[in-house]
Amino acid sequence: MFTQLLESVQEKEPTLLHTPSEEEPPARIASSLDTQRPWLKLRLQRFDNRLTQESDYTLWRDKIRAEILANDCLCVFEKDGKARGQYSSEDLDSMKYCVRSFIIGHLGPFHHSLVQYTDDPIEMMVLLDQAGQPLSKFGEYELQDKLNHLKFEPSRESVLEFMKRFEDLVVQLRRYVTLTEEQAKRSLILAIKQTLPSIYNKESSAPSPGLTVSEIKRLMFDEENLTKEERRRATQSNAMLSNTTQKTSFKKRGGAKSYNKAPSSHLLSSSQGPCQKCGVNGHSSDACINKGWKCYACQKFTSSHYSKNCPYKESSARGKFYNNAQKRDKATKRLGKHKGMKRIPMWKAKKVMSAIKHKGHANLTIQADRETEDLPEAQRCVWVNNEFDCEDTEILYADASDNTSDSALYHRAF
């Protein structure tokens, strides 16, 4: 009776396939071929990432490691790790040959020749590391110097680009020396001290151990997003104000036009010119969100130099044009001020004045030359009438005992 009841219950139950639970570790029995890893040849898929002498070895190495780790084969790089005890010797040999084939499939001819005589993936990666990033004291000092002089400039790069440079330097330097998290954080804080003083002050006032690198990175992204939002609001506000400043005109009886304007106390008009702080049109100096002022030589916002002493104006095309324009403007201004005059040395002007005083010639107008007034007296020049011809024959009439003062040359017109 009980046997018939049990058989009827088993017939009514649906047939379920046995699937191991997530907590249950997979059974690994060396003697059974079914429990070995038959998927090894299928899981390590090759992709377009061949290492050449022009490739970035750091990126190539990270991609290879990520693919091996995703397929649970990273244990072949451990000499005596805990993970190796979970597999049989046959499984480990299969994984080792599979990983070696996977690495060789992503090497160019030059790097393949370096590892063609070794079967151990550990030795292969050591040889590739030496070829891709050779260790030397010079490289260590160079990386340390770059990390010490690292600076964040928001006008030239984003926070993401800067953090990429910082993290690359930290990873490369840790191949040479032991760089702790506290040392890396100190370098990061010094790099953003000038451009992000709020984060620097927050780190200085925070209780020990202070902020972490991840927290500092998050604060940097917050500052960047806040700056973008302020710039967006300022642009939107200026666009709305420009629409309200449009003039409306109507004709009077006499035919003249009269204009109605909004009060100019809180609106920005095109006649007011650019921003007095940065020199950009579209906003006032009170609403300016640009960092520093604008250098008209290199066209960058900065707080370290002016266009007069710009260190980039000689190298940039804009800077060369700016220098030539400055020279042309200066020469044009000088010629316009002394139009109809010519410049002669001061000592010659003194003799000419004595000569015309002796002979009773027409009046001689003399003006000081501002460009040479700081030079010694023998090198100073003055401006005289262009139609006057100061020949040597006239200078011979000059009285050597004449005591014409410099003030008479500068302030008196004959």
Secondary structure, DSSP 8 states (H G I E B T S, - for coil): -HHHHHHHHHHHS--------SSS-----TT-SSSS-TTHHHHS---S--B-TTS-HHHHHHHHHHHHHHTT-GGGG-SS-TGGGGS-HHHHHHHHHHHHHHHHTTB-HHHHHHHTT---HHHHHHHHHHHHS---HHHHHHHHHHHHT----TTT--HHHHHHHHHHHHHHHTTTS---HHHHHHHHHHHSTTT-HHHHHHHHHS-TT---HHHHHHHHHHHHHHHHHHHHHHHHHHHHHHHHT--EEEE-TTS-EEEE---TTSS--GGG-S-TTT--TTS-STT--SSSEEETTTTEEESS--STT-TTTTTSHHHHHHHHHHHHHHHHHHHHHTTTEEEEEHHHHHHHHHHHHHHT------EE-TTSTTS-GGG-EEEEETT----HHHHTTS-TT----HHHHHH---
